[in-house]
Amino acid sequence: NHFFVFLSSMPRPSPQGAFLVRLVLPFLRDTCLQVLSEPFFDARLPQARRLLEGFGERVPLPEGFQATPVSCFGTSCEVVYGKSFSGTPLLPGKGSNSQTSEDRVVMYFHGGGYVSFSARFYRPFAAELAKVSSIPVLNVDYRLAPEHKFPAALEDAINAYKWLLEEKGIKPGRIMMGGDSAGGGLTVATLLKIKELGLPMPKAAFGLSPWLDLTGQSGSMKENAKTEALLPVELIPRAATAYAGNTPKTNPLISPVYASETAVKGFPPMLFHCCDREVFRDDTLRFVQLLRRAGVQDITLRQFRHMCHIFQIFTPHVPESVSAVKEIGEFILTHLPPMVNV
């Protein structure tokens, strides 16, 4: 096995990082908590979504990048790519007839507790991933709970993956998938479902502070409840129930930490990011331990100090975010290099 653990050694956060963690994110967290306070969670969720989308719409894409909507066997997605990218087969009317450097794709599943955010909100971050890798990103706009409970999001993820394989002819060895928070959990659940269905595995995957235990039993849920800068901790169980519905939260396709060693055996190379002060930290650590027990090859884990949940999405404004996204880009290019035989 190739197992690498990296601990951020920065003695203190950058000024931008400190401002983000101490002021900006607590404001957003507390605003969401007020809007979604019980017993009005379901009724106020549309209002909270509009509030969050408003923040996302103010963020411009990197210069020269754009997004084109596509339907992936009924699942709404968008292709985020640079205008300089030539001949991407993901665009409407295009196809993949030969293995070229453009026949590569990164699937991305956004965060939001399965109840909020969207591909539109995450479009700038998807563009940053496309920018550091020079590979188009399929930004999956999976259905949200509570309107669409489990397994709706997972079905959408599988539809998008099958669309790449069957409609666009992309080889599995030229596909990477990843996500943050709930989207990181959905990434892992999708890998479990891919194996269950007997489909070929993608080349590699990554999870950024993935939500992998919706039962809330990880030790960091209590240990870091007071240091969590972004997530409204009080609302996490509510979001978990909204998504799981009547399905037990210990179902591995909802909470992948409860998967068996047999289920994860044969998983592709994986990169994980987590932060020392976030409540989902131990979700990542527990799942990495499961992968190691199952003999999964090539696991890279980086734990960041001083940073917060999904801080990566604040690139290019925070130096720590820029560094983390650069590492993700290097991971992508290591496993999806241009012009290779697969």
Contacts in CASP RR format, 6 or more apart in sequence:
PFRMAT RR
TARGET T0000
AUTHOR 0000-0000-0000
METHOD contacts of the structure
MODEL  1
NHFFVFLSSMPRPSPQGAFLVRLVLPFLRDTCLQVLSEPFFDARLPQARR
LLEGFGERVPLPEGFQATPVSCFGTSCEVVYGKSFSGTPLLPGKGSNSQT
SEDRVVMYFHGGGYVSFSARFYRPFAAELAKVSSIPVLNVDYRLAPEHKF
PAALEDAINAYKWLLEEKGIKPGRIMMGGDSAGGGLTVATLLKIKELGLP
MPKAAFGLSPWLDLTGQSGSMKENAKTEALLPVELIPRAATAYAGNTPKT
NPLISPVYASETAVKGFPPMLFHCCDREVFRDDTLRFVQLLRRAGVQDIT
LRQFRHMCHIFQIFTPHVPESVSAVKEIGEFILTHLPPMVNV
1 292 0 8 1.000
1 295 0 8 1.000
1 296 0 8 1.000
1 297 0 8 1.000
1 298 0 8 1.000
1 299 0 8 1.000
2 297 0 8 1.000
2 298 0 8 1.000
2 299 0 8 1.000
3 292 0 8 1.000
3 299 0 8 1.000
3 300 0 8 1.000
3 301 0 8 1.000
4 299 0 8 1.000
4 300 0 8 1.000
4 301 0 8 1.000
5 301 0 8 1.000
5 302 0 8 1.000
5 303 0 8 1.000
6 300 0 8 1.000
6 301 0 8 1.000
6 302 0 8 1.000
6 303 0 8 1.000
7 302 0 8 1.000
7 303 0 8 1.000
7 305 0 8 1.000
8 302 0 8 1.000
8 303 0 8 1.000
8 304 0 8 1.000
8 305 0 8 1.000
8 306 0 8 1.000
8 307 0 8 1.000
8 320 0 8 1.000
9 305 0 8 1.000
10 305 0 8 1.000
10 306 0 8 1.000
10 320 0 8 1.000
12 18 0 8 1.000
12 306 0 8 1.000
13 21 0 8 1.000
13 306 0 8 1.000
13 307 0 8 1.000
13 320 0 8 1.000
14 318 0 8 1.000
14 319 0 8 1.000
14 320 0 8 1.000
16 317 0 8 1.000
16 318 0 8 1.000
16 319 0 8 1.000
17 306 0 8 1.000
17 307 0 8 1.000
17 311 0 8 1.000
17 318 0 8 1.000
17 319 0 8 1.000
17 320 0 8 1.000
18 306 0 8 1.000
20 308 0 8 1.000
20 311 0 8 1.000
20 314 0 8 1.000
20 318 0 8 1.000
21 229 0 8 1.000
21 306 0 8 1.000
21 307 0 8 1.000
21 308 0 8 1.000
21 311 0 8 1.000
22 229 0 8 1.000
25 229 0 8 1.000
25 230 0 8 1.000
25 308 0 8 1.000
26 229 0 8 1.000
28 55 0 8 1.000
28 230 0 8 1.000
29 228 0 8 1.000
29 229 0 8 1.000
29 230 0 8 1.000
29 231 0 8 1.000
29 232 0 8 1.000
30 232 0 8 1.000
31 51 0 8 1.000
32 48 0 8 1.000
32 51 0 8 1.000
32 52 0 8 1.000
32 232 0 8 1.000
32 235 0 8 1.000
33 232 0 8 1.000
33 234 0 8 1.000
33 235 0 8 1.000
35 44 0 8 1.000
35 47 0 8 1.000
35 48 0 8 1.000
35 51 0 8 1.000
36 44 0 8 1.000
36 45 0 8 1.000
36 48 0 8 1.000
36 232 0 8 1.000
36 235 0 8 1.000
36 238 0 8 1.000
37 44 0 8 1.000
38 238 0 8 1.000
41 235 0 8 1.000
41 238 0 8 1.000
41 242 0 8 1.000
42 146 0 8 1.000
42 242 0 8 1.000
45 115 0 8 1.000
45 116 0 8 1.000
45 146 0 8 1.000
48 116 0 8 1.000
49 116 0 8 1.000
49 117 0 8 1.000
49 118 0 8 1.000
52 116 0 8 1.000
52 117 0 8 1.000
52 121 0 8 1.000
53 117 0 8 1.000
53 118 0 8 1.000
53 120 0 8 1.000
53 121 0 8 1.000
55 121 0 8 1.000
56 120 0 8 1.000
56 121 0 8 1.000
56 124 0 8 1.000
57 120 0 8 1.000
57 121 0 8 1.000
59 124 0 8 1.000
60 124 0 8 1.000
61 67 0 8 1.000
61 80 0 8 1.000
61 123 0 8 1.000
61 124 0 8 1.000
61 127 0 8 1.000
62 124 0 8 1.000
62 127 0 8 1.000
62 128 0 8 1.000
62 131 0 8 1.000
62 316 0 8 1.000
64 82 0 8 1.000
64 83 0 8 1.000
64 84 0 8 1.000
65 80 0 8 1.000
65 81 0 8 1.000
65 82 0 8 1.000
65 83 0 8 1.000
65 127 0 8 1.000
65 130 0 8 1.000
65 131 0 8 1.000
66 80 0 8 1.000
66 81 0 8 1.000
66 82 0 8 1.000
66 83 0 8 1.000
67 78 0 8 1.000
67 79 0 8 1.000
67 80 0 8 1.000
67 81 0 8 1.000
67 123 0 8 1.000
67 126 0 8 1.000
67 127 0 8 1.000
67 139 0 8 1.000
68 78 0 8 1.000
68 79 0 8 1.000
68 81 0 8 1.000
68 91 0 8 1.000
68 92 0 8 1.000
69 76 0 8 1.000
69 77 0 8 1.000
69 78 0 8 1.000
70 77 0 8 1.000
70 78 0 8 1.000
70 79 0 8 1.000
70 90 0 8 1.000
70 91 0 8 1.000
70 92 0 8 1.000
70 138 0 8 1.000
71 77 0 8 1.000
72 138 0 8 1.000
72 140 0 8 1.000
72 159 0 8 1.000
72 160 0 8 1.000
72 162 0 8 1.000
72 163 0 8 1.000
72 164 0 8 1.000
72 167 0 8 1.000
73 159 0 8 1.000
73 160 0 8 1.000
73 162 0 8 1.000
73 163 0 8 1.000
73 167 0 8 1.000
74 159 0 8 1.000
75 140 0 8 1.000
75 141 0 8 1.000
75 142 0 8 1.000
75 155 0 8 1.000
75 156 0 8 1.000
75 157 0 8 1.000
75 159 0 8 1.000
75 160 0 8 1.000
75 163 0 8 1.000
76 119 0 8 1.000
76 141 0 8 1.000
77 119 0 8 1.000
77 138 0 8 1.000
77 139 0 8 1.000
77 140 0 8 1.000
77 141 0 8 1.000
77 160 0 8 1.000
78 119 0 8 1.000
78 120 0 8 1.000
78 123 0 8 1.000
78 126 0 8 1.000
78 138 0 8 1.000
78 139 0 8 1.000
78 141 0 8 1.000
79 88 0 8 1.000
79 90 0 8 1.000
79 91 0 8 1.000
79 136 0 8 1.000
79 137 0 8 1.000
79 138 0 8 1.000
79 139 0 8 1.000
80 123 0 8 1.000
80 126 0 8 1.000
80 127 0 8 1.000
80 130 0 8 1.000
80 136 0 8 1.000
80 137 0 8 1.000
80 139 0 8 1.000
81 88 0 8 1.000
81 90 0 8 1.000
81 130 0 8 1.000
81 136 0 8 1.000
81 137 0 8 1.000
82 127 0 8 1.000
82 130 0 8 1.000
82 131 0 8 1.000
82 136 0 8 1.000
85 102 0 8 1.000
85 130 0 8 1.000
85 134 0 8 1.000
85 136 0 8 1.000
86 102 0 8 1.000
87 94 0 8 1.000
87 102 0 8 1.000
88 94 0 8 1.000
88 102 0 8 1.000
88 136 0 8 1.000
89 95 0 8 1.000
89 96 0 8 1.000
89 102 0 8 1.000
89 103 0 8 1.000
89 168 0 8 1.000
89 169 0 8 1.000
89 170 0 8 1.000
90 105 0 8 1.000
90 136 0 8 1.000
90 138 0 8 1.000
90 164 0 8 1.000
90 168 0 8 1.000
94 168 0 8 1.000
95 168 0 8 1.000
95 169 0 8 1.000
96 103 0 8 1.000
96 168 0 8 1.000
96 169 0 8 1.000
96 170 0 8 1.000
99 171 0 8 1.000
99 174 0 8 1.000
99 341 0 8 1.000
99 342 0 8 1.000
100 339 0 8 1.000
101 338 0 8 1.000
101 339 0 8 1.000
102 136 0 8 1.000
103 169 0 8 1.000
103 170 0 8 1.000
103 171 0 8 1.000
103 174 0 8 1.000
104 135 0 8 1.000
104 136 0 8 1.000
104 170 0 8 1.000
104 174 0 8 1.000
104 175 0 8 1.000
104 336 0 8 1.000
104 338 0 8 1.000
105 135 0 8 1.000
105 136 0 8 1.000
105 137 0 8 1.000
105 138 0 8 1.000
105 164 0 8 1.000
105 170 0 8 1.000
105 174 0 8 1.000
105 175 0 8 1.000
105 176 0 8 1.000
106 129 0 8 1.000
106 130 0 8 1.000
106 133 0 8 1.000
106 135 0 8 1.000
106 136 0 8 1.000
106 137 0 8 1.000
106 138 0 8 1.000
106 175 0 8 1.000
106 176 0 8 1.000
106 177 0 8 1.000
106 178 0 8 1.000
106 332 0 8 1.000
106 336 0 8 1.000
107 137 0 8 1.000
107 138 0 8 1.000
107 140 0 8 1.000
107 157 0 8 1.000
107 160 0 8 1.000
107 161 0 8 1.000
107 164 0 8 1.000
107 175 0 8 1.000
107 176 0 8 1.000
107 177 0 8 1.000
107 178 0 8 1.000
107 202 0 8 1.000
108 122 0 8 1.000
108 125 0 8 1.000
108 126 0 8 1.000
108 129 0 8 1.000
108 137 0 8 1.000
108 138 0 8 1.000
108 139 0 8 1.000
108 140 0 8 1.000
108 177 0 8 1.000
108 178 0 8 1.000
108 179 0 8 1.000
109 140 0 8 1.000
109 142 0 8 1.000
109 157 0 8 1.000
109 177 0 8 1.000
109 178 0 8 1.000
109 179 0 8 1.000
109 182 0 8 1.000
109 183 0 8 1.000
109 184 0 8 1.000
109 185 0 8 1.000
109 186 0 8 1.000
109 187 0 8 1.000
109 190 0 8 1.000
110 117 0 8 1.000
110 118 0 8 1.000
110 119 0 8 1.000
110 121 0 8 1.000
110 122 0 8 1.000
110 139 0 8 1.000
110 140 0 8 1.000
110 179 0 8 1.000
110 180 0 8 1.000
110 183 0 8 1.000
111 117 0 8 1.000
111 122 0 8 1.000
111 179 0 8 1.000
111 180 0 8 1.000
111 181 0 8 1.000
111 182 0 8 1.000
111 183 0 8 1.000
111 184 0 8 1.000
111 310 0 8 1.000
112 181 0 8 1.000
112 182 0 8 1.000
112 183 0 8 1.000
112 239 0 8 1.000
113 181 0 8 1.000
113 182 0 8 1.000
113 211 0 8 1.000
113 239 0 8 1.000
113 243 0 8 1.000
114 144 0 8 1.000
114 145 0 8 1.000
114 153 0 8 1.000
114 182 0 8 1.000
114 186 0 8 1.000
114 239 0 8 1.000
114 242 0 8 1.000
114 243 0 8 1.000
115 144 0 8 1.000
115 145 0 8 1.000
115 146 0 8 1.000
115 239 0 8 1.000
115 242 0 8 1.000
115 243 0 8 1.000
116 144 0 8 1.000
118 141 0 8 1.000
118 144 0 8 1.000
119 126 0 8 1.000
119 139 0 8 1.000
119 140 0 8 1.000
119 141 0 8 1.000
120 141 0 8 1.000
122 139 0 8 1.000
122 313 0 8 1.000
123 139 0 8 1.000
125 312 0 8 1.000
125 313 0 8 1.000
125 315 0 8 1.000
126 137 0 8 1.000
126 139 0 8 1.000
127 137 0 8 1.000
128 315 0 8 1.000
128 316 0 8 1.000
128 325 0 8 1.000
129 137 0 8 1.000
129 325 0 8 1.000
129 328 0 8 1.000
129 329 0 8 1.000
129 332 0 8 1.000
130 136 0 8 1.000
130 137 0 8 1.000
132 325 0 8 1.000
132 326 0 8 1.000
132 328 0 8 1.000
132 329 0 8 1.000
132 332 0 8 1.000
133 329 0 8 1.000
133 332 0 8 1.000
133 333 0 8 1.000
133 336 0 8 1.000
135 332 0 8 1.000
135 336 0 8 1.000
138 160 0 8 1.000
138 164 0 8 1.000
140 156 0 8 1.000
140 157 0 8 1.000
140 160 0 8 1.000
141 156 0 8 1.000
142 152 0 8 1.000
142 153 0 8 1.000
142 156 0 8 1.000
142 157 0 8 1.000
142 186 0 8 1.000
143 152 0 8 1.000
143 153 0 8 1.000
143 156 0 8 1.000
144 153 0 8 1.000
145 152 0 8 1.000
145 153 0 8 1.000
145 239 0 8 1.000
145 242 0 8 1.000
145 243 0 8 1.000
145 245 0 8 1.000
146 242 0 8 1.000
146 243 0 8 1.000
146 245 0 8 1.000
149 242 0 8 1.000
149 243 0 8 1.000
149 244 0 8 1.000
149 245 0 8 1.000
149 247 0 8 1.000
150 243 0 8 1.000
150 244 0 8 1.000
150 245 0 8 1.000
150 247 0 8 1.000
150 251 0 8 1.000
150 253 0 8 1.000
150 254 0 8 1.000
151 247 0 8 1.000
151 253 0 8 1.000
153 186 0 8 1.000
153 243 0 8 1.000
154 186 0 8 1.000
154 189 0 8 1.000
154 190 0 8 1.000
154 193 0 8 1.000
154 253 0 8 1.000
157 186 0 8 1.000
157 189 0 8 1.000
157 190 0 8 1.000
157 193 0 8 1.000
158 190 0 8 1.000
158 193 0 8 1.000
158 194 0 8 1.000
158 197 0 8 1.000
161 175 0 8 1.000
161 177 0 8 1.000
161 190 0 8 1.000
161 194 0 8 1.000
161 199 0 8 1.000
161 202 0 8 1.000
162 199 0 8 1.000
164 170 0 8 1.000
164 175 0 8 1.000
165 172 0 8 1.000
165 175 0 8 1.000
165 199 0 8 1.000
165 200 0 8 1.000
171 342 0 8 1.000
172 199 0 8 1.000
172 200 0 8 1.000
172 201 0 8 1.000
172 202 0 8 1.000
172 203 0 8 1.000
173 200 0 8 1.000
173 202 0 8 1.000
173 203 0 8 1.000
173 336 0 8 1.000
173 342 0 8 1.000
174 203 0 8 1.000
174 336 0 8 1.000
174 342 0 8 1.000
175 202 0 8 1.000
175 203 0 8 1.000
176 202 0 8 1.000
176 203 0 8 1.000
176 204 0 8 1.000
176 205 0 8 1.000
176 206 0 8 1.000
176 332 0 8 1.000
176 335 0 8 1.000
176 336 0 8 1.000
177 187 0 8 1.000
177 190 0 8 1.000
177 191 0 8 1.000
177 202 0 8 1.000
177 205 0 8 1.000
178 184 0 8 1.000
178 187 0 8 1.000
178 205 0 8 1.000
178 206 0 8 1.000
178 207 0 8 1.000
178 208 0 8 1.000
179 185 0 8 1.000
179 186 0 8 1.000
179 187 0 8 1.000
179 206 0 8 1.000
179 207 0 8 1.000
179 208 0 8 1.000
179 210 0 8 1.000
180 207 0 8 1.000
180 208 0 8 1.000
180 209 0 8 1.000
180 210 0 8 1.000
180 310 0 8 1.000
180 312 0 8 1.000
180 313 0 8 1.000
181 208 0 8 1.000
181 209 0 8 1.000
181 210 0 8 1.000
181 211 0 8 1.000
181 280 0 8 1.000
181 309 0 8 1.000
181 310 0 8 1.000
182 211 0 8 1.000
182 243 0 8 1.000
183 207 0 8 1.000
183 210 0 8 1.000
183 211 0 8 1.000
184 207 0 8 1.000
184 208 0 8 1.000
184 209 0 8 1.000
184 210 0 8 1.000
184 211 0 8 1.000
184 212 0 8 1.000
185 207 0 8 1.000
185 210 0 8 1.000
185 211 0 8 1.000
185 212 0 8 1.000
185 256 0 8 1.000
187 205 0 8 1.000
187 206 0 8 1.000
187 207 0 8 1.000
187 210 0 8 1.000
188 205 0 8 1.000
188 207 0 8 1.000
188 210 0 8 1.000
188 212 0 8 1.000
188 256 0 8 1.000
188 287 0 8 1.000
189 252 0 8 1.000
189 253 0 8 1.000
189 254 0 8 1.000
189 256 0 8 1.000
191 201 0 8 1.000
191 202 0 8 1.000
191 205 0 8 1.000
191 264 0 8 1.000
191 267 0 8 1.000
191 268 0 8 1.000
192 252 0 8 1.000
192 253 0 8 1.000
192 256 0 8 1.000
192 259 0 8 1.000
192 263 0 8 1.000
192 264 0 8 1.000
193 253 0 8 1.000
194 200 0 8 1.000
194 201 0 8 1.000
194 202 0 8 1.000
195 201 0 8 1.000
195 263 0 8 1.000
195 266 0 8 1.000
195 267 0 8 1.000
196 263 0 8 1.000
201 266 0 8 1.000
201 267 0 8 1.000
201 268 0 8 1.000
202 268 0 8 1.000
203 268 0 8 1.000
203 269 0 8 1.000
203 335 0 8 1.000
203 336 0 8 1.000
203 342 0 8 1.000
204 268 0 8 1.000
204 269 0 8 1.000
204 270 0 8 1.000
204 271 0 8 1.000
204 298 0 8 1.000
204 331 0 8 1.000
204 332 0 8 1.000
204 335 0 8 1.000
204 336 0 8 1.000
205 267 0 8 1.000
205 268 0 8 1.000
205 269 0 8 1.000
205 270 0 8 1.000
205 271 0 8 1.000
206 270 0 8 1.000
206 271 0 8 1.000
206 272 0 8 1.000
206 273 0 8 1.000
206 328 0 8 1.000
206 331 0 8 1.000
206 332 0 8 1.000
207 270 0 8 1.000
207 271 0 8 1.000
207 272 0 8 1.000
207 273 0 8 1.000
207 284 0 8 1.000
208 272 0 8 1.000
208 273 0 8 1.000
208 310 0 8 1.000
208 312 0 8 1.000
208 328 0 8 1.000
209 273 0 8 1.000
209 274 0 8 1.000
209 275 0 8 1.000
209 278 0 8 1.000
209 280 0 8 1.000
209 281 0 8 1.000
209 284 0 8 1.000
209 309 0 8 1.000
209 310 0 8 1.000
210 272 0 8 1.000
210 280 0 8 1.000
210 283 0 8 1.000
210 284 0 8 1.000
210 287 0 8 1.000
211 280 0 8 1.000
211 283 0 8 1.000
212 255 0 8 1.000
212 256 0 8 1.000
212 257 0 8 1.000
212 280 0 8 1.000
212 283 0 8 1.000
212 284 0 8 1.000
212 286 0 8 1.000
212 287 0 8 1.000
213 255 0 8 1.000
213 257 0 8 1.000
213 258 0 8 1.000
213 283 0 8 1.000
213 286 0 8 1.000
214 240 0 8 1.000
214 243 0 8 1.000
214 244 0 8 1.000
214 249 0 8 1.000
214 254 0 8 1.000
214 255 0 8 1.000
215 240 0 8 1.000
215 249 0 8 1.000
215 250 0 8 1.000
215 255 0 8 1.000
216 236 0 8 1.000
216 237 0 8 1.000
216 240 0 8 1.000
218 257 0 8 1.000
218 279 0 8 1.000
218 280 0 8 1.000
218 281 0 8 1.000
218 282 0 8 1.000
218 283 0 8 1.000
218 286 0 8 1.000
219 282 0 8 1.000
220 278 0 8 1.000
220 279 0 8 1.000
220 280 0 8 1.000
220 281 0 8 1.000
220 282 0 8 1.000
220 283 0 8 1.000
221 233 0 8 1.000
221 236 0 8 1.000
221 279 0 8 1.000
221 280 0 8 1.000
221 282 0 8 1.000
224 277 0 8 1.000
224 278 0 8 1.000
224 279 0 8 1.000
224 281 0 8 1.000
225 233 0 8 1.000
225 279 0 8 1.000
227 277 0 8 1.000
227 278 0 8 1.000
228 277 0 8 1.000
228 278 0 8 1.000
228 279 0 8 1.000
228 308 0 8 1.000
228 309 0 8 1.000
229 277 0 8 1.000
229 278 0 8 1.000
229 308 0 8 1.000
229 309 0 8 1.000
230 278 0 8 1.000
230 308 0 8 1.000
230 309 0 8 1.000
230 310 0 8 1.000
231 278 0 8 1.000
231 279 0 8 1.000
231 280 0 8 1.000
231 309 0 8 1.000
233 279 0 8 1.000
236 279 0 8 1.000
240 249 0 8 1.000
241 249 0 8 1.000
243 254 0 8 1.000
244 251 0 8 1.000
244 254 0 8 1.000
247 254 0 8 1.000
248 254 0 8 1.000
249 255 0 8 1.000
250 258 0 8 1.000
251 258 0 8 1.000
252 258 0 8 1.000
252 259 0 8 1.000
252 260 0 8 1.000
252 263 0 8 1.000
256 287 0 8 1.000
257 283 0 8 1.000
257 286 0 8 1.000
257 287 0 8 1.000
257 290 0 8 1.000
259 290 0 8 1.000
261 290 0 8 1.000
261 293 0 8 1.000
261 294 0 8 1.000
262 294 0 8 1.000
264 290 0 8 1.000
264 291 0 8 1.000
264 294 0 8 1.000
264 296 0 8 1.000
265 294 0 8 1.000
265 295 0 8 1.000
265 296 0 8 1.000
266 294 0 8 1.000
266 296 0 8 1.000
267 291 0 8 1.000
267 294 0 8 1.000
267 296 0 8 1.000
268 298 0 8 1.000
269 297 0 8 1.000
269 298 0 8 1.000
269 299 0 8 1.000
269 300 0 8 1.000
269 335 0 8 1.000
270 291 0 8 1.000
270 296 0 8 1.000
270 298 0 8 1.000
270 299 0 8 1.000
270 300 0 8 1.000
271 300 0 8 1.000
271 301 0 8 1.000
271 302 0 8 1.000
271 327 0 8 1.000
271 328 0 8 1.000
271 331 0 8 1.000
272 284 0 8 1.000
272 287 0 8 1.000
272 288 0 8 1.000
272 299 0 8 1.000
272 300 0 8 1.000
272 301 0 8 1.000
272 302 0 8 1.000
273 284 0 8 1.000
273 302 0 8 1.000
273 303 0 8 1.000
273 304 0 8 1.000
273 312 0 8 1.000
273 324 0 8 1.000
273 328 0 8 1.000
274 280 0 8 1.000
274 281 0 8 1.000
274 283 0 8 1.000
274 284 0 8 1.000
274 285 0 8 1.000
274 301 0 8 1.000
274 302 0 8 1.000
274 303 0 8 1.000
274 304 0 8 1.000
275 281 0 8 1.000
275 303 0 8 1.000
275 304 0 8 1.000
275 305 0 8 1.000
275 307 0 8 1.000
275 308 0 8 1.000
275 309 0 8 1.000
275 311 0 8 1.000
276 303 0 8 1.000
276 304 0 8 1.000
276 305 0 8 1.000
276 306 0 8 1.000
277 306 0 8 1.000
277 307 0 8 1.000
277 308 0 8 1.000
278 308 0 8 1.000
278 309 0 8 1.000
279 309 0 8 1.000
280 309 0 8 1.000
281 303 0 8 1.000
284 301 0 8 1.000
285 301 0 8 1.000
288 299 0 8 1.000
288 301 0 8 1.000
291 299 0 8 1.000
292 299 0 8 1.000
300 331 0 8 1.000
302 324 0 8 1.000
302 327 0 8 1.000
304 311 0 8 1.000
304 320 0 8 1.000
304 324 0 8 1.000
306 320 0 8 1.000
307 320 0 8 1.000
311 318 0 8 1.000
311 320 0 8 1.000
311 321 0 8 1.000
311 324 0 8 1.000
312 321 0 8 1.000
312 324 0 8 1.000
312 325 0 8 1.000
312 328 0 8 1.000
313 321 0 8 1.000
314 321 0 8 1.000
315 321 0 8 1.000
315 322 0 8 1.000
315 324 0 8 1.000
315 325 0 8 1.000
316 322 0 8 1.000
END
